[in-house]
Amino acid sequence: MEDFSEHQSSPNIHINPNTTHATTTQQYLNLNNHSNPFRLDTGDNPAIILVTELLNGDNYATWSRAMQRALRAKNKLAFITETINQPTDQADPLFDLFERCNDIVVSWLQNSISTSIRSSIAFVNSARDIWLDLQDRFSHQNGPRIYQLKKTLANLSQENDTVSIYYGKLKTIWDETLIYDPIPSCNCGAMKIISDRYQRDYVFQFLMGLNDSYSAIRDQIMLIDPIPTIARVFSIIQQQERQHQLASPSTQHDAMAFVVRRQSSFPAKYPLHSKFKQERIYCTYCKITGHMLDTCFKAGNAAAPICSHCNLTGHTMAKSYKLHGYPPGHKLFTKPRGAHVLIAQSTLAPADNSSNVRIGLTQA
């Protein structure tokens, strides 16, 4: 009797590759299976654009990651990773299915590339070949891109941005830097220390770029031991920003109320305020305030006024400097007023019967 155990443990037993291929082919031919990469749904047409940011040569790292995510969501990532080999025999039942899906992926790749680069792959028919060609051309520019990211990071500050926008700019640069210069993956304790140092540097970079209005809360965060994570620090600063926004309207309201009170009390304290505003009318001919061109006697549009006190033209008795005194800034302002001014004032002043004081001149 033949020993069955010897055949079971024999290393010479192998699976027939033709049987495996036939089983795989049958799985791929089942287009009702949603996990089948050869299945095309209604929305899988060659005109759609899978990513919003087109490949322009400088953004290959972010573009390739976005493109892989989109193809994985469409269950077509295997056509660029060569997980599915292209059938060479046209009699293969998967030949037409592969050609159709490959053309769809090629169209998606071309739609996600800028016009200047698209022309260089216009005649490439394999999605896998297009992916490898773009990878060879644009994935080795790590050094200059890392330098550019580090330089942008060093000069970045909040300025007029909100805390959320400022943090978003920093987060974008940090994430892209990790793409070009990733942290080695390891489960040892040393890598945990390096990761914590990266997080601490993120906190320092975020706090250094904030405006001076956050100096108080920034000093408080720096005294915390250990330093909180960047997500926690961002939450604290954002709460402080909301408090500033809540305090600003009340401060502005108090300032406006103060201005209104000042303006409302000004005319009562200064009765000549309205008259002063009227005298600010400007004449474009003689360059003097107090009247306009239509009433300017120097331009011949009106008769020249005559002062009944000094008999001079150009002003009236109500504006006579000799009668009322020279204004501040006039060259004669500091000089004592003459006797004729006192006489004029005594003449114009109403008689006071309750006083026997008489104003007059004495002979020198």
TATA-V829968 format. One record per residue. N is the residue number from 1. PHI is phi as a letter, one per 20 degrees, with the letter a starting at -180 (999 if undefined). Layout:
<<N & PHI> <N & PHI>>
//
This chain:
<<1 & 999> <2 & f> <3 & f> <4 & f> <5 & f> <6 & f> <7 & f> <8 & f> <9 & e> <10 & f> <11 & f> <12 & e> <13 & f> <14 & b> <15 & e> <16 & f> <17 & f> <18 & f> <19 & f> <20 & f> <21 & f> <22 & f> <23 & f> <24 & f> <25 & f> <26 & f> <27 & f> <28 & f> <29 & f> <30 & e> <31 & f> <32 & e> <33 & e> <34 & f> <35 & e> <36 & f> <37 & f> <38 & e> <39 & f> <40 & d> <41 & e> <42 & f> <43 & e> <44 & e> <45 & d> <46 & f> <47 & e> <48 & f> <49 & d> <50 & e> <51 & c> <52 & e> <53 & e> <54 & f> <55 & f> <56 & c> <57 & o> <58 & e> <59 & d> <60 & f> <61 & f> <62 & f> <63 & f> <64 & f> <65 & f> <66 & f> <67 & f> <68 & f> <69 & f> <70 & f> <71 & f> <72 & f> <73 & f> <74 & e> <75 & m> <76 & c> <77 & f> <78 & f> <79 & e> <80 & d> <81 & e> <82 & m> <83 & f> <84 & d> <85 & e> <86 & f> <87 & f> <88 & e> <89 & e> <90 & f> <91 & e> <92 & f> <93 & f> <94 & e> <95 & f> <96 & f> <97 & f> <98 & f> <99 & f> <100 & f> <101 & f> <102 & f> <103 & f> <104 & f> <105 & f> <106 & f> <107 & f> <108 & f> <109 & f> <110 & f> <111 & f> <112 & e> <113 & c> <114 & f> <115 & f> <116 & f> <117 & e> <118 & f> <119 & f> <120 & f> <121 & c> <122 & f> <123 & d> <124 & e> <125 & e> <126 & d> <127 & f> <128 & f> <129 & f> <130 & f> <131 & f> <132 & f> <133 & f> <134 & f> <135 & f> <136 & f> <137 & e> <138 & c> <139 & e> <140 & d> <141 & e> <142 & f> <143 & g> <144 & f> <145 & f> <146 & f> <147 & f> <148 & f> <149 & f> <150 & f> <151 & f> <152 & f> <153 & f> <154 & f> <155 & e> <156 & e> <157 & b> <158 & f> <159 & l> <160 & e> <161 & f> <162 & f> <163 & f> <164 & f> <165 & f> <166 & f> <167 & f> <168 & f> <169 & f> <170 & f> <171 & f> <172 & f> <173 & f> <174 & f> <175 & f> <176 & f> <177 & f> <178 & f> <179 & f> <180 & f> <181 & c> <182 & f> <183 & e> <184 & g> <185 & e> <186 & b> <187 & e> <188 & f> <189 & f> <190 & f> <191 & f> <192 & f> <193 & f> <194 & f> <195 & f> <196 & f> <197 & f> <198 & f> <199 & f> <200 & f> <201 & f> <202 & f> <203 & f> <204 & f> <205 & f> <206 & f> <207 & f> <208 & f> <209 & e> <210 & f> <211 & f> <212 & f> <213 & f> <214 & d> <215 & f> <216 & f> <217 & f> <218 & f> <219 & f> <220 & f> <221 & f> <222 & f> <223 & e> <224 & f> <225 & c> <226 & f> <227 & f> <228 & f> <229 & f> <230 & f> <231 & f> <232 & f> <233 & f> <234 & f> <235 & f> <236 & f> <237 & f> <238 & f> <239 & f> <240 & f> <241 & f> <242 & f> <243 & f> <244 & f> <245 & f> <246 & f> <247 & e> <248 & f> <249 & f> <250 & f> <251 & f> <252 & f> <253 & f> <254 & f> <255 & f> <256 & f> <257 & f> <258 & f> <259 & f> <260 & f> <261 & f> <262 & f> <263 & f> <264 & f> <265 & e> <266 & f> <267 & f> <268 & f> <269 & f> <270 & c> <271 & f> <272 & e> <273 & f> <274 & f> <275 & f> <276 & f> <277 & f> <278 & f> <279 & f> <280 & e> <281 & f> <282 & d> <283 & e> <284 & f> <285 & e> <286 & e> <287 & m> <288 & c> <289 & e> <290 & o> <291 & b> <292 & d> <293 & f> <294 & f> <295 & d> <296 & e> <297 & f> <298 & f> <299 & e> <300 & n> <301 & e> <302 & b> <303 & f> <304 & f> <305 & f> <306 & c> <307 & f> <308 & f> <309 & e> <310 & d> <311 & l> <312 & d> <313 & e> <314 & o> <315 & b> <316 & d> <317 & f> <318 & f> <319 & d> <320 & f> <321 & f> <322 & f> <323 & e> <324 & d> <325 & o> <326 & e> <327 & f> <328 & f> <329 & n> <330 & f> <331 & f> <332 & d> <333 & f> <334 & e> <335 & f> <336 & f> <337 & f> <338 & f> <339 & f> <340 & f> <341 & f> <342 & f> <343 & f> <344 & f> <345 & f> <346 & f> <347 & f> <348 & f> <349 & f> <350 & f> <351 & f> <352 & d> <353 & f> <354 & e> <355 & c> <356 & e> <357 & f> <358 & d> <359 & d> <360 & a> <361 & d> <362 & d> <363 & f> <364 & f>>
//
